[in-house]
């Protein structure tokens, strides 16, 4: 499995917002996030738009505008971010669509791919932005 940059950069941006969550209701500008996370502003704006559409981020216009989490960091997990950019399909199409492959019934590897996906999703689901924020603060 290989995560795309959209998922990785979005997780970093969401972590940035989580680290700023307790600083009041002030929105964080995309420019500030881009600078701290060393991500292209234009690329980040596209990611934030997708996260906004998914209901994970709220965008506020105007001079005091920017972006903020829609919920407390403990209520947003990495699986939610993953699904925005990687989708909800398994790692291998035959694990989510039995019609995809005629060998599904007798395939021993399909079970492994499905187990691998489930294990990864369990880790992503059990890891919240609050968990990541705590880890980030410990590393400082």
C-alpha positions as CSV (number, residue, x, y, z in Angstrom):
1,X,0.0,0.0,0.0
2,X,1.2,3.5,-0.8
3,X,-0.5,6.6,0.4
4,X,-0.8,9.5,-2.0
5,X,0.4,13.0,-1.3
6,X,-3.2,14.2,-1.0
7,X,-3.8,12.0,2.0
8,X,-0.4,12.7,3.6
9,X,-0.5,16.4,3.1
10,X,-4.2,16.6,4.2
11,X,-3.3,14.7,7.4
12,X,-0.6,17.2,8.1
13,X,-2.9,20.2,7.4
14,X,-5.6,18.7,9.6
15,X,-3.0,18.1,12.4
16,X,-2.0,21.8,12.0
17,X,-5.6,22.8,12.5
18,X,-5.9,20.4,15.5
19,X,-2.8,22.0,17.1
20,X,-4.5,25.4,16.7
21,X,-8.0,24.2,17.8
22,X,-7.7,25.2,21.5
23,X,-6.5,28.7,20.6
24,X,-10.0,30.0,20.4
25,X,-12.3,30.3,17.4
26,X,-9.7,32.0,15.2
27,X,-9.5,30.4,11.8
28,X,-6.0,29.5,10.4
29,X,-5.1,30.8,7.0
30,X,-4.1,28.4,4.2
31,X,-0.9,30.4,3.8
32,X,0.1,29.8,7.4
33,X,-0.6,26.1,7.1
34,X,1.3,25.9,3.8
35,X,4.3,27.6,5.2
36,X,4.4,25.5,8.4
37,X,3.8,22.3,6.5
38,X,6.0,23.1,3.6
39,X,3.3,22.5,1.0
40,X,2.4,24.5,-2.1
41,X,-0.4,27.0,-1.2
42,X,-2.3,26.2,-4.4
43,X,-2.1,22.4,-3.7
44,X,-3.1,22.9,-0.1
45,X,-6.1,25.1,-1.1
46,X,-7.4,22.2,-3.3
47,X,-7.0,19.8,-0.4
48,X,-8.8,22.1,2.0
49,X,-11.6,22.5,-0.5
50,X,-12.0,18.7,-0.6
51,X,-11.9,18.5,3.2
52,X,-14.5,21.2,3.4
53,X,-16.8,19.3,1.0
54,X,-16.4,16.2,3.1
55,X,-17.5,18.2,6.2
56,X,-14.1,17.9,8.1
57,X,-13.1,21.5,7.7
58,X,-15.0,24.8,7.6
59,X,-13.8,27.7,5.5
60,X,-14.4,31.3,6.6
61,X,-14.0,34.1,4.1
62,X,-12.8,37.6,4.9
63,X,-9.9,39.4,6.5
64,X,-10.1,37.2,9.6
65,X,-10.9,34.2,7.5
66,X,-9.2,30.9,7.1
67,X,-9.9,27.3,8.0
68,X,-11.0,25.4,11.1
69,X,-12.0,21.9,12.1
70,X,-15.7,21.3,12.1
71,X,-15.5,19.1,15.2
72,X,-13.2,18.6,18.2
73,X,-9.9,16.8,17.1
74,X,-10.9,13.8,19.2
75,X,-13.9,13.3,16.9
76,X,-12.0,13.3,13.6
77,X,-9.9,10.2,12.8
78,X,-7.4,9.5,10.1
79,X,-9.7,7.0,8.3
80,X,-12.1,9.9,7.6
81,X,-9.3,11.8,5.9
82,X,-8.1,8.7,4.1
83,X,-11.5,8.1,2.6
84,X,-11.7,11.6,1.2
85,X,-8.7,11.0,-1.0
86,X,-8.3,7.3,-1.3
87,X,-11.9,6.2,-1.3
88,X,-13.6,3.4,0.5
89,X,-12.6,0.5,-1.8
90,X,-10.2,-2.1,-0.5
91,X,-6.6,-2.3,-1.6
92,X,-7.6,-4.9,-4.2
93,X,-10.8,-4.5,-6.2
94,X,-11.8,-8.2,-5.7
95,X,-12.1,-7.7,-2.0
96,X,-15.0,-5.3,-2.3
97,X,-16.5,-6.5,-5.6
98,X,-16.9,-10.2,-5.8
99,X,-17.9,-9.9,-9.5
100,X,-14.6,-8.3,-10.3
101,X,-12.7,-11.6,-10.5
102,X,-14.0,-15.1,-11.4
103,X,-11.4,-16.7,-9.0
104,X,-12.9,-15.0,-5.9
105,X,-14.3,-18.2,-4.4
106,X,-11.1,-20.2,-4.4
107,X,-8.6,-17.4,-4.0
108,X,-6.4,-17.6,-0.9
109,X,-4.6,-14.3,-1.4
110,X,-7.9,-12.3,-1.5
111,X,-8.4,-13.1,2.1
112,X,-5.0,-11.7,3.0
113,X,-5.6,-8.5,1.0
114,X,-8.9,-8.0,2.8
115,X,-7.3,-8.7,6.2
116,X,-4.6,-6.2,5.4
117,X,-7.1,-3.5,4.5
118,X,-9.1,-4.1,7.6
119,X,-6.1,-3.9,9.8
120,X,-4.9,-0.7,8.2
121,X,-8.4,0.8,8.5
122,X,-8.6,-0.2,12.1
123,X,-5.4,1.8,12.9
124,X,-6.6,4.8,10.9
125,X,-9.9,4.7,12.6
126,X,-8.4,4.4,16.1
127,X,-6.0,7.4,15.5
128,X,-7.6,10.8,16.0
129,X,-6.3,14.2,15.3
130,X,-6.2,14.7,19.1
131,X,-3.8,11.6,19.3
132,X,-1.6,13.1,16.6
133,X,-1.6,16.5,18.3
134,X,-0.5,14.9,21.5
135,X,2.3,13.0,19.7
136,X,3.4,16.2,17.9
137,X,3.6,18.1,21.2
138,X,5.7,15.3,22.8
139,X,8.2,15.6,19.9
140,X,8.8,19.3,20.4
